[in-house]
Every structure is written in C-alpha cells, then in structure tokens.
Amino acid sequence: MTDADINFYFDPVYPFAWMTSKWVRLVQSQRDYTVDWRFISLRLVNAEVDYDSHFPPEYEAGHTAGLRLLRVVHRAGPSTAARSSARSTRHWAGTSSTPRPRAPPRHRASSTRVAPHCSSRRPWRRWAPRHLVGALDDDSLDLGIRAETEEALALTGKNVGTPIIHFQPPTGVAFFGPVISRLPDEDDAVRLWDHVLGLAAFPGFAELKRSLRELPQLRALGVDPGEVGVEQDWHGGSRRTKR
C-alpha cells in the first residue's frame, strides 16, 4: 500500500473503467488528491470461467489483451501506470496515434471489440522500447498482476469488476465503481465525488446498483461527446450470456 489519497484499480480494456478514471482525474485536478493507479486483470479474475459458455464472442480475446497491456506497464514500473492510463484514455477517446479499430455496431458494443490491436506487437513498437514490447507475452509477470488483483478483491469481495476505488488507504473503505457512462463537467464532477464519498463513509453501506447502462461517451465505441449511448442490460459487470 502507498500513502496516496486514492488507490484506483483498473483494467485498460474496460471502457467504463476509463470513463471513471477520467472523472477521478477531473476531481483530482480540483481537490489536489494523489492517486496510485494500480492493476486488476479481468482475465485473471475470470481465470476459471468458461468464456465460450458464459460470455459473448471476443470477450476472452479482449480480456487477454488487457492482461498483455498490464504486463507491459508492470515491467515498466509503477511510475508508468499513470502514463498508461492517459494513453489508453486517448485510445478510448479516439485520439490515439495507434490505428483504431472500426467502432462496433451500437447494439453489440463491448470493450473487447475495440482493443484488438493490444493483441499485436506492431502498435507497441511506436510506443514502448523493445524490452517492454517483449513483456506482452511474458506470463511470469502475471504473478505481480495477480497479487494486485487479489489485493483489490480482498478489499471489496470477489463478485465485482473494475474499477475499484480504495478511499484513504490502507484503512479506508473500498468499492467497485462508480460505473458512469457520461463525463460530468467540473462542478458536477466534484458534487458526484462528494456524494460517492458520503456513501462510502457510512458504516455498513454495501451496494447501490442498477444493471441498465448507457454505452460510455467514448469515440472508440461510436459515441461522441454530447451524445447518449444506447442503453443495455448488463449482468455481473459484463454482457454475460449466463448469470
């Protein structure tokens, strides 16, 4: 654990995590919080899950792509995590210098359909030194990523996903989410933060949830700023085919 005000656990392949990270950065710029960007791998969380029977097509490839990116960042060191967050946010916003895959149909959108380039070495040669590109396939790095994943789940319980925010670590409370589809303006960002913080500070509070979600306002998903994404019903933090 660190002496940061917030520990933010993320998987770079998950668009809702990036939307929440943009909100946290907006609050951070106004409240002068320190944030430690840490790892949680959806591929490792679902290591024992039969993807073919439980998830829509391409989820396994997408989650694996996220794990490969986390390997690169893990080898580069903790100071690279924030830069990785910024780079992947540029990807989701559609401003990354790497080739962006065609946005999926709005009724079938998922994080896995917009990150296939993470499975290839070619885009990484323009971003990372050769010794870091080699980390994509180095599963020995999974031990450290798994440790942070288990650290995050130990704070919240295992039936969650990403992002996980740990307030005032090491003794503060941690929660999955909040899951948001739209980036608030500066004033609303702080108001939303205060509301979330108020809930988190109440002893005994456990969950406030709805499974209906709008597709996030991210150009990589075909939703421009100011537009409202199509609403979908998600189960267990994903478009699972089985509960």
QUIZI-V239120 format. One record per residue. N is the residue number from 1. RES is the residue in one letter. PHI is phi in degrees with one decimal (none if undefined). Layout:
n=N res=RES phi=PHI
n=N res=RES phi=PHI
//
This chain:
n=1 res=M phi=none
n=2 res=T phi=-117.5
n=3 res=D phi=-97.4
n=4 res=A phi=-67.8
n=5 res=D phi=-72.6
n=6 res=I phi=-140.0
n=7 res=N phi=-104.3
n=8 res=F phi=-114.3
n=9 res=Y phi=-96.7
n=10 res=F phi=-140.5
n=11 res=D phi=-116.5
n=12 res=P phi=-66.9
n=13 res=V phi=-85.4
n=14 res=Y phi=-99.1
n=15 res=P phi=-65.5
n=16 res=F phi=-65.3
n=17 res=A phi=-64.1
n=18 res=W phi=-69.6
n=19 res=M phi=-63.4
n=20 res=T phi=-66.1
n=21 res=S phi=-65.8
n=22 res=K phi=-64.5
n=23 res=W phi=-63.8
n=24 res=V phi=-62.4
n=25 res=R phi=-62.8
n=26 res=L phi=-65.6
n=27 res=V phi=-67.5
n=28 res=Q phi=-58.0
n=29 res=S phi=-68.4
n=30 res=Q phi=-101.4
n=31 res=R phi=-106.9
n=32 res=D phi=59.9
n=33 res=Y phi=-76.2
n=34 res=T phi=-101.6
n=35 res=V phi=-122.7
n=36 res=D phi=-103.1
n=37 res=W phi=-85.2
n=38 res=R phi=-121.6
n=39 res=F phi=-106.4
n=40 res=I phi=-142.5
n=41 res=S phi=-104.3
n=42 res=L phi=-64.8
n=43 res=R phi=-66.7
n=44 res=L phi=-74.8
n=45 res=V phi=-59.3
n=46 res=N phi=-102.3
n=47 res=A phi=-58.5
n=48 res=E phi=-98.4
n=49 res=V phi=-90.4
n=50 res=D phi=-81.7
n=51 res=Y phi=-60.7
n=52 res=D phi=-61.3
n=53 res=S phi=-98.0
n=54 res=H phi=-112.8
n=55 res=F phi=-126.6
n=56 res=P phi=-63.6
n=57 res=P phi=-55.9
n=58 res=E phi=80.7
n=59 res=Y phi=-64.2
n=60 res=E phi=-62.6
n=61 res=A phi=-63.9
n=62 res=G phi=-66.8
n=63 res=H phi=-64.2
n=64 res=T phi=-66.0
n=65 res=A phi=-61.3
n=66 res=G phi=-63.5
n=67 res=L phi=-63.6
n=68 res=R phi=-64.6
n=69 res=L phi=-64.4
n=70 res=L phi=-63.1
n=71 res=R phi=-61.5
n=72 res=V phi=-61.3
n=73 res=V phi=-66.8
n=74 res=H phi=-63.1
n=75 res=R phi=-66.5
n=76 res=A phi=-69.1
n=77 res=G phi=111.9
n=78 res=P phi=-57.4
n=79 res=S phi=-66.9
n=80 res=T phi=-85.4
n=81 res=A phi=-60.4
n=82 res=A phi=-64.9
n=83 res=R phi=-67.0
n=84 res=S phi=-63.3
n=85 res=S phi=-59.4
n=86 res=A phi=-65.3
n=87 res=R phi=-64.2
n=88 res=S phi=-69.3
n=89 res=T phi=-63.6
n=90 res=R phi=-62.5
n=91 res=H phi=-62.6
n=92 res=W phi=-65.0
n=93 res=A phi=-78.8
n=94 res=G phi=84.1
n=95 res=T phi=-117.5
n=96 res=S phi=-68.4
n=97 res=S phi=-78.1
n=98 res=T phi=-80.7
n=99 res=P phi=-56.9
n=100 res=R phi=-98.4
n=101 res=P phi=-66.3
n=102 res=R phi=-62.5
n=103 res=A phi=-60.9
n=104 res=P phi=-74.6
n=105 res=P phi=-57.5
n=106 res=R phi=-63.0
n=107 res=H phi=-83.4
n=108 res=R phi=-123.1
n=109 res=A phi=-66.0
n=110 res=S phi=-158.1
n=111 res=S phi=-61.4
n=112 res=T phi=-72.0
n=113 res=R phi=-89.2
n=114 res=V phi=-120.9
n=115 res=A phi=-131.1
n=116 res=P phi=-67.3
n=117 res=H phi=-66.3
n=118 res=C phi=-67.3
n=119 res=S phi=-85.2
n=120 res=S phi=-111.4
n=121 res=R phi=-80.0
n=122 res=R phi=-57.1
n=123 res=P phi=-62.3
n=124 res=W phi=-71.7
n=125 res=R phi=-65.7
n=126 res=R phi=-89.6
n=127 res=W phi=-119.4
n=128 res=A phi=-125.7
n=129 res=P phi=-58.9
n=130 res=R phi=-57.1
n=131 res=H phi=-67.7
n=132 res=L phi=-84.4
n=133 res=V phi=-60.1
n=134 res=G phi=-63.5
n=135 res=A phi=-70.2
n=136 res=L phi=-53.1
n=137 res=D phi=-107.2
n=138 res=D phi=-91.1
n=139 res=D phi=-73.9
n=140 res=S phi=-67.2
n=141 res=L phi=-75.7
n=142 res=D phi=-65.1
n=143 res=L phi=-61.3
n=144 res=G phi=-68.8
n=145 res=I phi=-66.2
n=146 res=R phi=-64.2
n=147 res=A phi=-62.8
n=148 res=E phi=-71.2
n=149 res=T phi=-61.5
n=150 res=E phi=-67.6
n=151 res=E phi=-61.6
n=152 res=A phi=-65.4
n=153 res=L phi=-69.3
n=154 res=A phi=-67.5
n=155 res=L phi=-82.5
n=156 res=T phi=-120.0
n=157 res=G phi=99.6
n=158 res=K phi=-88.8
n=159 res=N phi=-89.0
n=160 res=V phi=-140.0
n=161 res=G phi=-130.7
n=162 res=T phi=-131.1
n=163 res=P phi=-87.1
n=164 res=I phi=-119.1
n=165 res=I phi=-112.6
n=166 res=H phi=-105.3
n=167 res=F phi=-85.5
n=168 res=Q phi=46.7
n=169 res=P phi=-67.5
n=170 res=P phi=-91.9
n=171 res=T phi=-94.8
n=172 res=G phi=-72.9
n=173 res=V phi=-82.4
n=174 res=A phi=-127.7
n=175 res=F phi=-140.1
n=176 res=F phi=-74.9
n=177 res=G phi=95.8
n=178 res=P phi=-71.0
n=179 res=V phi=-91.2
n=180 res=I phi=-127.5
n=181 res=S phi=-105.7
n=182 res=R phi=-124.1
n=183 res=L phi=-86.5
n=184 res=P phi=-71.8
n=185 res=D phi=-74.8
n=186 res=E phi=-59.9
n=187 res=D phi=-66.9
n=188 res=D phi=-66.4
n=189 res=A phi=-61.3
n=190 res=V phi=-70.3
n=191 res=R phi=-62.8
n=192 res=L phi=-62.0
n=193 res=W phi=-59.4
n=194 res=D phi=-63.7
n=195 res=H phi=-65.0
n=196 res=V phi=-63.2
n=197 res=L phi=-63.9
n=198 res=G phi=-63.6
n=199 res=L phi=-64.2
n=200 res=A phi=-64.1
n=201 res=A phi=-82.3
n=202 res=F phi=-81.6
n=203 res=P phi=-60.1
n=204 res=G phi=91.9
n=205 res=F phi=-68.9
n=206 res=A phi=-122.5
n=207 res=E phi=-160.2
n=208 res=L phi=-139.9
n=209 res=K phi=-149.6
n=210 res=R phi=-140.0
n=211 res=S phi=-90.4
n=212 res=L phi=-75.2
n=213 res=R phi=-136.4
n=214 res=E phi=-79.2
n=215 res=L phi=-61.5
n=216 res=P phi=-60.3
n=217 res=Q phi=-75.2
n=218 res=L phi=-134.3
n=219 res=R phi=-61.2
n=220 res=A phi=-64.5
n=221 res=L phi=-101.8
n=222 res=G phi=83.6
n=223 res=V phi=-116.9
n=224 res=D phi=-82.3
n=225 res=P phi=-53.9
n=226 res=G phi=92.6
n=227 res=E phi=-87.1
n=228 res=V phi=-114.8
n=229 res=G phi=-70.8
n=230 res=V phi=-63.4
n=231 res=E phi=-88.0
n=232 res=Q phi=-127.8
n=233 res=D phi=-100.9
n=234 res=W phi=-102.7
n=235 res=H phi=-125.1
n=236 res=G phi=62.0
n=237 res=G phi=82.5
n=238 res=S phi=-155.2
n=239 res=R phi=-86.6
n=240 res=R phi=-61.9
n=241 res=T phi=-89.2
n=242 res=K phi=-131.8
n=243 res=R phi=-76.5
//
